[in-house]
Amino acid sequence: MHQISVERKTDFLLGLFVACLVAANLIGLKVASFVFFEASVGILAFPILFLITDIVAEVHGKQRAKEFVYVGLATLVVVLFMTALAVLLPAAERSFVSDAEYAKIFGTTLRIFAASIIGFFFSQMHDVWAFEFWKKKTKGKFLWFRNNASTIVSQFLDTTLFMFIAFYGLSPKFTVSYVFALIIPYWLIKVLFAVFDTPFCYLGVKWLRGKK
């Protein structure tokens, strides 16, 4: 039976990484009820991003994980440009949706999209750095600790940057204390996701390494 190479598996993870990143930004405007809490549906995809970079950093090292972040950043910029262009172009008479309807769905404000890009880039770069930092401190042991220690802090950084850039000062209601009141619940939910994905980090590392 043909063995899938490590590089092909890595390419698959890169594709999954980009897919989850684009999905999180496209579907994120909807706030859904998750039985015990309410949150943006984009929260389903974001934890996978940190999981993938941790798996890649564990097997390939910090530099390859950074390459994933750079590809993700370029992807978001392209999606932002293409989305803005699509919203600006006038709808033809035979279009199934009007300009107003299309803009309502895809016309995410530049500020919110910029907040998403900035939050993604800096939190992911921190995650890669922190994972490598703890890997050296633990001499390559305790993957569960490195996975969670890097992700939990990075998720807080991502949530804080996004919330403040997107909403602070938007109206008198959005004060520092109010924004932090939004940040903490979202971050705690992400922490819960990070804890639950720990077994998948071990499985992902084992799968990517193969017989190596």
N, C-alpha and C positions, 0 to 999 in steps of 0.2 A: 504493500500500500504506500502510495506516495506521501511523503512527509512534507507538510507545509513549512516553508522556511520562516525563520524569525523575522526577516525583513518583510515578507508578505503579511504576516500577522501584524507587524507594526504599521504597515500601510492601511490595513483594515481598521486599526485603532485610530489612525489619523482621520480616516473617513468618518468613523463614528463620532469622533471628537468634533469635527466641523459640523456634522449633521445635528448633533445635540445643541451646539452653540447657536446655529441659525434657528433651530426650532424654538429654543428658549426665548429668543428675541422676537420671533414672529407670533408666538402664541401667548406671550407673557402678559398682554393687556387684560386678559380675562381673569377675574378673581373667582375661584371655585370653593365650594364647601367640601372639606375633607373629613366630614363627620365631627371631629373634635376641634377643628380649627378652620379658618378661612385663609387662603393665600393665593398668590398668582400661580396659574398652572405652569408657568415657566420654572417653578421650583422643582418640577419633576425631572428636568433635564440638567440643571446646573450641577448637582452633586456628581453626576457621571463625568463631568469635565475634570474635576479634581481627582476623581478615582483613576481616570486614564493617565493623567500626567504623573501620578504617583507610581503607577505600574510601569510606565515608560522610564521614569527616573530610576527605579529600582533595577531594571534590567539593562538599560542602555546608558544611564548616567544623566547628569544635569543638562548637558549641552543638547542632547536629543530632545529632552522634555521642553527646553526653551524653544526649539524649532517648532514644536507643536503650538506653542503660545504665539509665535510670530505668524504662523500660518493662520491661526484663529483671528488674530488682529487684522491681517490683510483681508480675510474673508468678511469680517464685520464692516470694514470700510467700503468694500465693493458692494455689499448688500445695502448699506446706507445710501450709497450713490445711486444704485439701480432703483431702489425703492423711491427715493426722492424724485428721480427722473420720471418714473412711471406715474407718480401722483401728479406731476406738473403737466404731463402730456394731456391734451384735451381728448375726451372720449368721443368716438365716432358714433354716428346715429344708430348703427347696428350693435353697439356695445351692450352687453347684458346688464351692466351696472353703470350708473351715472357717476360723474366726477365726485359729487358729494358722498355717495355711498362708498365709492372706492377709497376716498380720502379718510372716511370714518374708520375704515378697517386698517388701511396701511399708512395713514398719515400720522404716524407717531411723531411727536415733536422732536426737533433736532436736539433739544436739551436732554430729553429722556434717552434718546439713542446714544448721545455722547456720553451720558452718565453710565450707560451699559458698557460701552467700549472701554472707558477709563477704569471702571470697576473691574471688568474682566481682566484687563492687561496687568494692572498692578497686583491684584489678588493672586493671579496665576503665577506671576513672576516671584511673588513672595512664597507661594506654595512650593515652587521648585527649589528656591533657595533654602527654605526651612526644612524640606525633606532631606536635602543633601547635608545640611547642618546637623540634624539629628542622626543621620546615617553615620556620620563621622564620630559623633559623640557616643553612639551605641555600638560602634565597630561593626556595623552591618547587621546587628541583631534587633529584635523587637520591632518587626515590621508593623505590627498592630499599633504600637505607640507612635512610630514615625508617621504613619498614615493619618492618624487622628490628630496628633499634635500640630502637624503642618496644615491640615485641612480646616480644623476648627478656627484657628487664628485667621487663616486666609479668607474663610467665609465671612468672618466678622468684618474684615477689611473690605471685601467686595460689597457687602450689604451697606456698610457705613458710607463708602464713597458714592454708591449709586443713590442712596436715599438723600444725601445732602446735595449732591449735584443736581439731581432731578427735581427735588421738591422744596429745599430750604428757601424761604423767602418768597415762595410762589404766591402766598397770600399771608396776611397777618397771623393766620392760624398756624402756619408752618414755622414755628420757632425751633430753637435748638432742642428744647425739652420734648416738644411734640414729635420731632423727627426721630429722636432717640426712642420714644415710645413706640414708633413704628419699627425701628431697627431691631430691638431686643427680641420680640416674638418671632420675627422672620429668621433671625440668626439662630435662635434656639431650635426652631424647626429644622434648619439646615444641619445643626449639630446632631440632631436625632438621626437624620439621613446619613451623616458621616459615620456614626457609630454602627448603624445597620449595614453599611456597605463594606465593613472591614473584612468579612469572609470573602467577599468578591475581589478584594485587593489581593488576597492570598491566591485565590483561584486564577485571577488574571495574570499574576506573576508566573505561576506554575505553567499556565497555558502558553504564555509568550516565550518562556525559556525552552519549553519542550524538553528534549533529551539532553540539552546543553548542560 
